Structures are given as C-alpha cells and as structure tokens.
Amino acid sequence: MRIGDLAAATGASARSLRYYEEQGLLASERSSGGQRHYPATAVERVALIQSLLAAGLSSSTIHDVLPCITEEAIRTPWLAERLRAELGRVETQLDSLHRTRDILAGLVEQYAV
C-alpha cells in the first residue's frame, strides 16, 4: 500500500510515517517511480509504534525494543529489564497525574457553584 493509504488506515500523517521510516521503525520498498510501498502488516506495526509513543517511549527506545516485541524468537533478559524501567517511569507519571487530579477535584468541589 502507498503512504497515503497507510496514513488513512492508521490515522498517522504521511510525515509521521516518513519519520518512523527514518528512525528504522517502519520499512517500505520503493517503486521504480520512487514511491513508498508498505506491506499490509504495516498497519499493525504503525498501531504498535503509536501505542508505544503514547506510552511515552522515545523513538530510540522503540527502535531498541520493537524487534524483541514483534519477533517471537528475540526474547531477552535485556528486553524485560528495559520494559520494566519504562513501566516504572510510566507508573511514576501516573502517580503524579493522580495527585494532580485529586487536587483539581478538590478545588472543583470547593469552588464549584
């Protein structure tokens, strides 16, 4: 599928898709006219990339862990440790957001008319 089709199927912009490709997160083949063509599996891969980005992982971290996530044979203690570290970071962010939510909820309750 061409880049516009992949963008439409995933909700990612063509610019984002090109960025994912530049970062080594996504691969395409070029037609004789130079157009990018992606396999059908790219839709699922882009969804995974977007999920990992939304979780706060950097593109370089995603680059490091993506092969371990998508290829069953590549499961290592390094991957488990890297993902645990990322999970810890996300849990810290969640704790902070919960505290902020509680403060805001208290303010709304106190000052709402």
N, CA, C and O atoms as a GROMACS GRO file, in nm:
protein
  452
    1MET      N    1   0.084  -0.117   0.000
    1MET     CA    2   0.000   0.000   0.000
    1MET      C    3   0.088   0.124   0.000
    1MET      O    4   0.199   0.122   0.054
    2ARG      N    5   0.039   0.228  -0.059
    2ARG     CA    6   0.116   0.352  -0.067
    2ARG      C    7   0.102   0.431   0.063
    2ARG      O    8   0.018   0.401   0.147
    3ILE      N    9   0.186   0.531   0.077
    3ILE     CA   10   0.193   0.606   0.202
    3ILE      C   11   0.059   0.671   0.237
    3ILE      O   12   0.021   0.674   0.354
    4GLY      N   13  -0.011   0.723   0.139
    4GLY     CA   14  -0.141   0.784   0.166
    4GLY      C   15  -0.242   0.684   0.216
    4GLY      O   16  -0.324   0.714   0.303
    5ASP      N   17  -0.237   0.563   0.161
    5ASP     CA   18  -0.327   0.457   0.207
    5ASP      C   19  -0.296   0.416   0.350
    5ASP      O   20  -0.386   0.396   0.431
    6LEU      N   21  -0.167   0.404   0.380
    6LEU     CA   22  -0.127   0.368   0.516
    6LEU      C   23  -0.166   0.479   0.614
    6LEU      O   24  -0.211   0.452   0.725
    7ALA      N   25  -0.148   0.602   0.572
    7ALA     CA   26  -0.187   0.715   0.657
    7ALA      C   27  -0.338   0.711   0.685
    7ALA      O   28  -0.380   0.730   0.799
    8ALA      N   29  -0.416   0.686   0.583
    8ALA     CA   30  -0.561   0.679   0.601
    8ALA      C   31  -0.601   0.562   0.690
    8ALA      O   32  -0.693   0.573   0.771
    9ALA      N   33  -0.534   0.450   0.675
    9ALA     CA   34  -0.568   0.330   0.753
    9ALA      C   35  -0.529   0.341   0.899
    9ALA      O   36  -0.590   0.276   0.984
   10THR      N   37  -0.429   0.422   0.931
   10THR     CA   38  -0.378   0.429   1.067
   10THR      C   39  -0.406   0.560   1.138
   10THR      O   40  -0.397   0.567   1.261
   11GLY      N   41  -0.441   0.662   1.064
   11GLY     CA   42  -0.459   0.794   1.124
   11GLY      C   43  -0.329   0.869   1.144
   11GLY      O   44  -0.330   0.981   1.194
   12ALA      N   45  -0.219   0.808   1.105
   12ALA     CA   46  -0.088   0.875   1.115
   12ALA      C   47  -0.069   0.962   0.991
   12ALA      O   48  -0.114   0.927   0.882
   13SER      N   49  -0.003   1.072   1.008
   13SER     CA   50   0.025   1.156   0.893
   13SER      C   51   0.135   1.093   0.808
   13SER      O   52   0.215   1.013   0.856
   14ALA      N   53   0.138   1.131   0.682
   14ALA     CA   54   0.245   1.083   0.593
   14ALA      C   55   0.381   1.126   0.650
   14ALA      O   56   0.479   1.053   0.640
   15ARG      N   57   0.386   1.245   0.707
   15ARG     CA   58   0.511   1.293   0.767
   15ARG      C   59   0.555   1.202   0.881
   15ARG      O   60   0.674   1.170   0.893
   16SER      N   61   0.460   1.159   0.965
   16SER     CA   62   0.492   1.068   1.075
   16SER      C   63   0.544   0.936   1.022
   16SER      O   64   0.641   0.880   1.074
   17LEU      N   65   0.481   0.886   0.917
   17LEU     CA   66   0.524   0.758   0.859
   17LEU      C   67   0.665   0.769   0.804
   17LEU      O   68   0.746   0.677   0.820
   18ARG      N   69   0.696   0.880   0.739
   18ARG     CA   70   0.833   0.900   0.689
   18ARG      C   71   0.931   0.908   0.806
   18ARG      O   72   1.042   0.856   0.797
   19TYR      N   73   0.890   0.974   0.914
   19TYR     CA   74   0.975   0.982   1.034
   19TYR      C   75   0.998   0.843   1.091
   19TYR      O   76   1.112   0.809   1.125
   20TYR      N   77   0.893   0.762   1.103
   20TYR     CA   78   0.909   0.626   1.154
   20TYR      C   79   1.009   0.549   1.067
   20TYR      O   80   1.090   0.472   1.118
   21GLU      N   81   1.001   0.571   0.939
   21GLU     CA   82   1.092   0.502   0.848
   21GLU      C   83   1.236   0.552   0.868
   21GLU      O   84   1.330   0.472   0.872
   22GLU      N   85   1.253   0.682   0.882
   22GLU     CA   86   1.387   0.738   0.905
   22GLU      C   87   1.448   0.685   1.034
   22GLU      O   88   1.570   0.667   1.042
   23GLN      N   89   1.364   0.659   1.134
   23GLN     CA   90   1.412   0.609   1.264
   23GLN      C   91   1.432   0.458   1.265
   23GLN      O   92   1.476   0.402   1.365
   24GLY      N   93   1.402   0.391   1.155
   24GLY     CA   94   1.419   0.247   1.146
   24GLY      C   95   1.306   0.168   1.212
   24GLY      O   96   1.323   0.050   1.242
   25LEU      N   97   1.192   0.233   1.234
   25LEU     CA   98   1.079   0.168   1.298
   25LEU      C   99   0.985   0.102   1.198
   25LEU      O  100   0.908   0.012   1.234
   26LEU      N  101   0.991   0.145   1.074
   26LEU     CA  102   0.900   0.101   0.970
   26LEU      C  103   0.979   0.089   0.841
   26LEU      O  104   1.071   0.168   0.816
   27ALA      N  105   0.945  -0.009   0.759
   27ALA     CA  106   1.018  -0.029   0.634
   27ALA      C  107   0.922  -0.026   0.516
   27ALA      O  108   0.806  -0.067   0.527
   28SER      N  109   0.971   0.023   0.406
   28SER     CA  110   0.894   0.022   0.282
   28SER      C  111   0.988  -0.018   0.168
   28SER      O  112   1.110  -0.016   0.180
   29GLU      N  113   0.926  -0.052   0.058
   29GLU     CA  114   1.002  -0.074  -0.064
   29GLU      C  115   0.967   0.040  -0.158
   29GLU      O  116   0.859   0.099  -0.149
   30ARG      N  117   1.059   0.072  -0.247
   30ARG     CA  118   1.036   0.181  -0.342
   30ARG      C  119   0.998   0.124  -0.477
   30ARG      O  120   1.055   0.025  -0.524
   31SER      N  121   0.901   0.189  -0.540
   31SER     CA  122   0.863   0.152  -0.676
   31SER      C  123   0.966   0.210  -0.771
   31SER      O  124   1.052   0.288  -0.730
   32SER      N  125   0.957   0.174  -0.897
   32SER     CA  126   1.050   0.228  -0.996
   32SER      C  127   1.036   0.380  -1.005
   32SER      O  128   1.130   0.449  -1.045
   33GLY      N  129   0.919   0.432  -0.969
   33GLY     CA  130   0.896   0.576  -0.970
   33GLY      C  131   0.935   0.642  -0.839
   33GLY      O  132   0.918   0.764  -0.824
   34GLY      N  133   0.987   0.566  -0.744
   34GLY     CA  134   1.033   0.621  -0.618
   34GLY      C  135   0.927   0.628  -0.509
   34GLY      O  136   0.954   0.678  -0.400
   35GLN      N  137   0.807   0.579  -0.536
   35GLN     CA  138   0.701   0.582  -0.435
   35GLN      C  139   0.723   0.474  -0.331
   35GLN      O  140   0.768   0.363  -0.362
   36ARG      N  141   0.690   0.507  -0.207
   36ARG     CA  142   0.699   0.409  -0.098
   36ARG      C  143   0.581   0.313  -0.108
   36ARG      O  144   0.468   0.353  -0.135
   37HIS      N  145   0.609   0.186  -0.085
   37HIS     CA  146   0.504   0.084  -0.078
   37HIS      C  147   0.527   0.003   0.049
   37HIS      O  148   0.636  -0.048   0.073
   38TYR      N  149   0.420  -0.007   0.130
   38TYR     CA  150   0.427  -0.076   0.258
   38TYR      C  151   0.348  -0.206   0.251
   38TYR      O  152   0.248  -0.214   0.180
   39PRO      N  153   0.392  -0.308   0.325
   39PRO     CA  154   0.315  -0.433   0.331
   39PRO      C  155   0.189  -0.411   0.415
   39PRO      O  156   0.180  -0.315   0.491
   40ALA      N  157   0.092  -0.499   0.401
   40ALA     CA  158  -0.032  -0.489   0.477
   40ALA      C  159  -0.006  -0.493   0.628
   40ALA      O  160  -0.081  -0.434   0.706
   41THR      N  161   0.100  -0.561   0.668
   41THR     CA  162   0.134  -0.571   0.811
   41THR      C  163   0.178  -0.437   0.870
   41THR      O  164   0.189  -0.423   0.992
   42ALA      N  165   0.203  -0.338   0.785
   42ALA     CA  166   0.247  -0.207   0.833
   42ALA      C  167   0.138  -0.139   0.916
   42ALA      O  168   0.169  -0.060   1.005
   43VAL      N  169   0.012  -0.169   0.889
   43VAL     CA  170  -0.097  -0.109   0.965
   43VAL      C  171  -0.084  -0.147   1.113
   43VAL      O  172  -0.092  -0.062   1.201
   44GLU      N  173  -0.064  -0.274   1.139
   44GLU     CA  174  -0.049  -0.322   1.277
   44GLU      C  175   0.078  -0.266   1.340
   44GLU      O  176   0.079  -0.230   1.458
   45ARG      N  177   0.185  -0.258   1.263
   45ARG     CA  178   0.313  -0.208   1.316
   45ARG      C  179   0.300  -0.060   1.353
   45ARG      O  180   0.350  -0.017   1.457
   46VAL      N  181   0.234   0.018   1.268
   46VAL     CA  182   0.216   0.160   1.298
   46VAL      C  183   0.131   0.176   1.424
   46VAL      O  184   0.160   0.262   1.507
   47ALA      N  185   0.028   0.094   1.440
   47ALA     CA  186  -0.054   0.099   1.562
   47ALA      C  187   0.031   0.071   1.685
   47ALA      O  188   0.016   0.137   1.788
   48LEU      N  189   0.120  -0.027   1.675
   48LEU     CA  190   0.209  -0.059   1.787
   48LEU      C  191   0.303   0.057   1.816
   48LEU      O  192   0.322   0.094   1.932
   49ILE      N  193   0.361   0.114   1.712
   49ILE     CA  194   0.451   0.229   1.729
   49ILE      C  195   0.376   0.343   1.797
   49ILE      O  196   0.428   0.405   1.890
   50GLN      N  197   0.256   0.372   1.750
   50GLN     CA  198   0.177   0.480   1.808
   50GLN      C  199   0.144   0.453   1.955
   50GLN      O  200   0.146   0.545   2.037
   51SER      N  201   0.114   0.329   1.987
   51SER     CA  202   0.085   0.293   2.126
   51SER      C  203   0.207   0.314   2.215
   51SER      O  204   0.197   0.366   2.325
   52LEU      N  205   0.322   0.272   2.165
   52LEU     CA  206   0.445   0.288   2.243
   52LEU      C  207   0.483   0.435   2.259
   52LEU      O  208   0.529   0.476   2.365
   53LEU      N  209   0.463   0.514   2.154
   53LEU     CA  210   0.488   0.658   2.164
   53LEU      C  211   0.391   0.722   2.263
   53LEU      O  212   0.431   0.806   2.343
   54ALA      N  213   0.264   0.681   2.259
   54ALA     CA  214   0.165   0.735   2.351
   54ALA      C  215   0.198   0.699   2.496
   54ALA      O  216   0.163   0.772   2.588
   55ALA      N  217   0.263   0.586   2.514
   55ALA     CA  218   0.305   0.544   2.649
   55ALA      C  219   0.427   0.622   2.697
   55ALA      O  220   0.470   0.607   2.811
   56GLY      N  221   0.482   0.704   2.609
   56GLY     CA  222   0.594   0.789   2.648
   56GLY      C  223   0.731   0.737   2.610
   56GLY      O  224   0.832   0.796   2.649
   57LEU      N  225   0.736   0.627   2.536
   57LEU     CA  226   0.866   0.576   2.493
   57LEU      C  227   0.921   0.664   2.382
   57LEU      O  228   0.846   0.712   2.297
   58SER      N  229   1.049   0.686   2.382
   58SER     CA  230   1.113   0.763   2.276
   58SER      C  231   1.128   0.676   2.152
   58SER      O  232   1.122   0.553   2.160
   59SER      N  233   1.148   0.739   2.038
   59SER     CA  234   1.164   0.661   1.916
   59SER      C  235   1.290   0.575   1.922
   59SER      O  236   1.293   0.466   1.864
   60SER      N  237   1.394   0.621   1.992
   60SER     CA  238   1.514   0.538   2.003
   60SER      C  239   1.490   0.416   2.092
   60SER      O  240   1.542   0.308   2.064
   61THR      N  241   1.412   0.433   2.198
   61THR     CA  242   1.377   0.319   2.282
   61THR      C  243   1.291   0.221   2.203
   61THR      O  244   1.312   0.100   2.209
   62ILE      N  245   1.195   0.273   2.128
   62ILE     CA  246   1.110   0.188   2.045
   62ILE      C  247   1.195   0.112   1.945
   62ILE      O  248   1.173  -0.007   1.921
   63HIS      N  249   1.291   0.180   1.886
   63HIS     CA  250   1.381   0.115   1.790
   63HIS      C  251   1.452  -0.004   1.855
   63HIS      O  252   1.468  -0.109   1.793
   64ASP      N  253   1.494   0.015   1.980
   64ASP     CA  254   1.566  -0.091   2.050
   64ASP      C  255   1.476  -0.209   2.085
   64ASP      O  256   1.519  -0.324   2.073
   65VAL      N  257   1.354  -0.183   2.128
   65VAL     CA  258   1.269  -0.291   2.178
   65VAL      C  259   1.174  -0.349   2.074
   65VAL      O  260   1.125  -0.460   2.092
   66LEU      N  261   1.147  -0.278   1.968
   66LEU     CA  262   1.049  -0.324   1.869
   66LEU      C  263   1.080  -0.462   1.812
   66LEU      O  264   0.989  -0.544   1.802
   67PRO      N  265   1.203  -0.491   1.773
   67PRO     CA  266   1.230  -0.626   1.722
   67PRO      C  267   1.203  -0.734   1.826
   67PRO      O  268   1.162  -0.845   1.791
   68CYS      N  269   1.227  -0.704   1.951
   68CYS     CA  270   1.204  -0.802   2.057
   68CYS      C  271   1.055  -0.825   2.080
   68CYS      O  272   1.015  -0.935   2.119
   69ILE      N  273   0.975  -0.725   2.056
   69ILE     CA  274   0.830  -0.736   2.075
   69ILE      C  275   0.765  -0.807   1.958
   69ILE      O  276   0.674  -0.888   1.976
   70THR      N  277   0.812  -0.778   1.838
   70THR     CA  278   0.745  -0.829   1.718
   70THR      C  279   0.796  -0.963   1.669
   70THR      O  280   0.728  -1.029   1.591
   71GLU      N  281   0.914  -1.004   1.713
   71GLU     CA  282   0.969  -1.131   1.668
   71GLU      C  283   0.981  -1.225   1.788
   71GLU      O  284   1.061  -1.202   1.878
   72GLU      N  285   0.900  -1.329   1.787
   72GLU     CA  286   0.890  -1.422   1.900
   72GLU      C  287   1.026  -1.476   1.944
   72GLU      O  288   1.048  -1.495   2.063
   73ALA      N  289   1.115  -1.498   1.851
   73ALA     CA  290   1.243  -1.562   1.884
   73ALA      C  291   1.337  -1.469   1.962
   73ALA      O  292   1.431  -1.515   2.025
   74ILE      N  293   1.311  -1.340   1.957
   74ILE     CA  294   1.402  -1.246   2.022
   74ILE      C  295   1.342  -1.201   2.154
   74ILE      O  296   1.286  -1.092   2.163
   75ARG      N  297   1.353  -1.284   2.256
   75ARG     CA  298   1.308  -1.251   2.392
   75ARG      C  299   1.431  -1.259   2.481
   75ARG      O  300   1.491  -1.365   2.495
   76THR      N  301   1.468  -1.149   2.540
   76THR     CA  302   1.592  -1.147   2.617
   76THR      C  303   1.569  -1.086   2.756
   76THR      O  304   1.472  -1.013   2.777
   77PRO      N  305   1.658  -1.117   2.849
   77PRO     CA  306   1.651  -1.050   2.980
   77PRO      C  307   1.668  -0.899   2.965
   77PRO      O  308   1.609  -0.822   3.042
   78TRP      N  309   1.747  -0.856   2.868
   78TRP     CA  310   1.766  -0.713   2.843
   78TRP      C  311   1.633  -0.647   2.811
   78TRP      O  312   1.603  -0.539   2.862
   79LEU      N  313   1.552  -0.712   2.727
   79LEU     CA  314   1.421  -0.656   2.691
   79LEU      C  315   1.334  -0.642   2.816
   79LEU      O  316   1.272  -0.538   2.837
   80ALA      N  317   1.329  -0.747   2.897
   80ALA     CA  318   1.247  -0.744   3.017
   80ALA      C  319   1.290  -0.628   3.108
   80ALA      O  320   1.205  -0.556   3.161
   81GLU      N  321   1.419  -0.610   3.126
   81GLU     CA  322   1.470  -0.503   3.212
   81GLU      C  323   1.437  -0.366   3.152
   81GLU      O  324   1.396  -0.275   3.224
   82ARG      N  325   1.455  -0.352   3.023
   82ARG     CA  326   1.426  -0.223   2.957
   82ARG      C  327   1.279  -0.188   2.969
   82ARG      O  328   1.244  -0.074   2.997
   83LEU      N  329   1.193  -0.287   2.948
   83LEU     CA  330   1.049  -0.262   2.958
   83LEU      C  331   1.007  -0.236   3.103
   83LEU      O  332   0.918  -0.154   3.128
   84ARG      N  333   1.070  -0.304   3.200
   84ARG     CA  334   1.041  -0.277   3.341
   84ARG      C  335   1.078  -0.132   3.376
   84ARG      O  336   1.005  -0.064   3.448
   85ALA      N  337   1.189  -0.086   3.324
   85ALA     CA  338   1.231   0.052   3.350
   85ALA      C  339   1.130   0.150   3.291
   85ALA      O  340   1.094   0.249   3.355
   86GLU      N  341   1.085   0.124   3.171
   86GLU     CA  342   0.984   0.210   3.108
   86GLU      C  343   0.853   0.205   3.185
   86GLU      O  344   0.788   0.308   3.204
   87LEU      N  345   0.814   0.086   3.231
   87LEU     CA  346   0.692   0.071   3.310
   87LEU      C  347   0.703   0.150   3.439
   87LEU      O  348   0.607   0.216   3.480
   88GLY      N  349   0.817   0.145   3.503
   88GLY     CA  350   0.838   0.223   3.625
   88GLY      C  351   0.825   0.372   3.600
   88GLY      O  352   0.766   0.444   3.680
   89ARG      N  353   0.880   0.417   3.488
   89ARG     CA  354   0.870   0.559   3.452
   89ARG      C  355   0.724   0.598   3.430
   89ARG      O  356   0.681   0.704   3.477
   90VAL      N  357   0.649   0.515   3.359
   90VAL     CA  358   0.508   0.544   3.332
   90VAL      C  359   0.427   0.541   3.462
   90VAL      O  360   0.339   0.625   3.481
   91GLU      N  361   0.456   0.447   3.550
   91GLU     CA  362   0.385   0.441   3.678
   91GLU      C  363   0.412   0.565   3.762
   91GLU      O  364   0.321   0.613   3.830
   92THR      N  365   0.533   0.616   3.758
   92THR     CA  366   0.565   0.740   3.829
   92THR      C  367   0.484   0.856   3.772
   92THR      O  368   0.432   0.938   3.847
   93GLN      N  369   0.474   0.862   3.640
   93GLN     CA  370   0.393   0.966   3.576
   93GLN      C  371   0.246   0.953   3.615
   93GLN      O  372   0.179   1.053   3.641
   94LEU      N  373   0.197   0.830   3.620
   94LEU     CA  374   0.058   0.808   3.659
   94LEU      C  375   0.033   0.854   3.802
   94LEU      O  376  -0.069   0.917   3.830
   95ASP      N  377   0.124   0.823   3.892
   95ASP     CA  378   0.110   0.867   4.031
   95ASP      C  379   0.101   1.019   4.038
   95ASP      O  380   0.019   1.074   4.111
   96SER      N  381   0.186   1.086   3.962
   96SER     CA  382   0.184   1.231   3.959
   96SER      C  383   0.052   1.284   3.903
   96SER      O  384  -0.004   1.379   3.956
   97LEU      N  385   0.004   1.222   3.797
   97LEU     CA  386  -0.124   1.263   3.739
   97LEU      C  387  -0.240   1.240   3.836
   97LEU      O  388  -0.332   1.321   3.842
   98HIS      N  389  -0.236   1.131   3.910
   98HIS     CA  390  -0.341   1.103   4.008
   98HIS      C  391  -0.342   1.210   4.117
   98HIS      O  392  -0.448   1.257   4.158
   99ARG      N  393  -0.222   1.248   4.163
   99ARG     CA  394  -0.216   1.355   4.265
   99ARG      C  395  -0.272   1.486   4.209
   99ARG      O  396  -0.347   1.556   4.277
  100THR      N  397  -0.236   1.518   4.085
  100THR     CA  398  -0.287   1.639   4.023
  100THR      C  399  -0.438   1.634   4.008
  100THR      O  400  -0.507   1.732   4.033
  101ARG      N  401  -0.490   1.518   3.967
  101ARG     CA  402  -0.634   1.502   3.953
  101ARG      C  403  -0.704   1.522   4.087
  101ARG      O  404  -0.806   1.589   4.094
  102ASP      N  405  -0.648   1.464   4.193
  102ASP     CA  406  -0.709   1.478   4.325
  102ASP      C  407  -0.712   1.624   4.370
  102ASP      O  408  -0.810   1.669   4.428
  103ILE      N  409  -0.605   1.697   4.344
  103ILE     CA  410  -0.600   1.839   4.380
  103ILE      C  411  -0.707   1.915   4.302
  103ILE      O  412  -0.782   1.994   4.359
  104LEU      N  413  -0.713   1.892   4.171
  104LEU     CA  414  -0.812   1.961   4.089
  104LEU      C  415  -0.955   1.924   4.129
  104LEU      O  416  -1.042   2.011   4.135
  105ALA      N  417  -0.979   1.798   4.158
  105ALA     CA  418  -1.112   1.756   4.201
  105ALA      C  419  -1.151   1.825   4.331
  105ALA      O  420  -1.266   1.866   4.348
  106GLY      N  421  -1.055   1.838   4.422
  106GLY     CA  422  -1.082   1.910   4.546
  106GLY      C  423  -1.113   2.057   4.524
  106GLY      O  424  -1.202   2.113   4.588
  107LEU      N  425  -1.041   2.118   4.432
  107LEU     CA  426  -1.066   2.258   4.401
  107LEU      C  427  -1.203   2.277   4.336
  107LEU      O  428  -1.276   2.371   4.367
  108VAL      N  429  -1.238   2.188   4.246
  108VAL     CA  430  -1.369   2.196   4.183
  108VAL      C  431  -1.479   2.181   4.288
  108VAL      O  432  -1.576   2.256   4.288
  109GLU      N  433  -1.462   2.085   4.376
  109GLU     CA  434  -1.562   2.062   4.481
  109GLU      C  435  -1.573   2.184   4.573
  109GLU      O  436  -1.682   2.222   4.615
  110GLN      N  437  -1.460   2.245   4.605
  110GLN     CA  438  -1.457   2.359   4.697
  110GLN      C  439  -1.514   2.485   4.636
  110GLN      O  440  -1.582   2.562   4.703
  111TYR      N  441  -1.484   2.507   4.506
  111TYR     CA  442  -1.519   2.636   4.445
  111TYR      C  443  -1.633   2.629   4.345
  111TYR      O  444  -1.675   2.732   4.293
  112ALA      N  445  -1.684   2.511   4.316
  112ALA     CA  446  -1.794   2.500   4.220
  112ALA      C  447  -1.919   2.562   4.279
  112ALA      O  448  -1.949   2.545   4.397
  113VAL      N  449  -1.991   2.632   4.195
  113VAL     CA  450  -2.116   2.696   4.240
  113VAL      C  451  -2.236   2.627   4.181
  113VAL      O  452  -2.349   2.667   4.207
   0.00000   0.00000   0.00000
